[in-house]
């Protein structure tokens, strides 16, 4: 995921150019806006990790997302789309050193609400971007190691993680009548872990933010 920042910038550039072009097309068009909101369900796979300063390809956790969406057309070209998703994020860390080897997983389950501006480039192609807001409903830490030295999973619970998360989302979608497919990148802006004191020292573990790429399928119900 080293190129995710560049990906966001590219989306922003395309977003700005497309908005200008589409606004001109809208002003010249007398077709008006689409009638009626669209409702549906969606789900897919997440490829997530936790980052500190730079997003990297390491420590990717494969998980899932599922939920519902509603799109309110403003014109034939532009819509506001809101979603309510159950989305699992986190990271998987494989470690191998002189003391122990194993795999640690941080599984963070959120209720996530993206609020997106959706622009229809063509009848089938759209780009979308906007903020997302999330609430942590459950956190699970697992550690599979041959050594008891790093058996830390029992020392974590939900109170060690911040309940609220927020960030930026941008993606691309393809709509075909009643179903669609797409890809989206979520860039977290809030720290996942809380401060905790261990042996008189204060730490934030994990001192990191969420990052995820989602591939999804949508099914329109109306």
Buried (B, 14 or more C-beta within 10 A) or exposed (E): BEEBEEBBEEBEEBBEEBBEEBBEEBEEEEEEBBEEEBEBEBBBEBBBBBBEEEBBEBBBBEBBBEBBBBBBBEBBBBBBBBBEBBBBBBBBBEEEEEEBBBEBBBBBBBBBBBEBBBBBBEEEEBBBBBEBBBEBEEBBBEBEBEEEEBEEBEEBEEEBBBEEBBBBBBBBBBBEEEEBBBBBBBBBEEBBBBEBEEEEEEEBBBEBBBBBBBBBEBEBEE
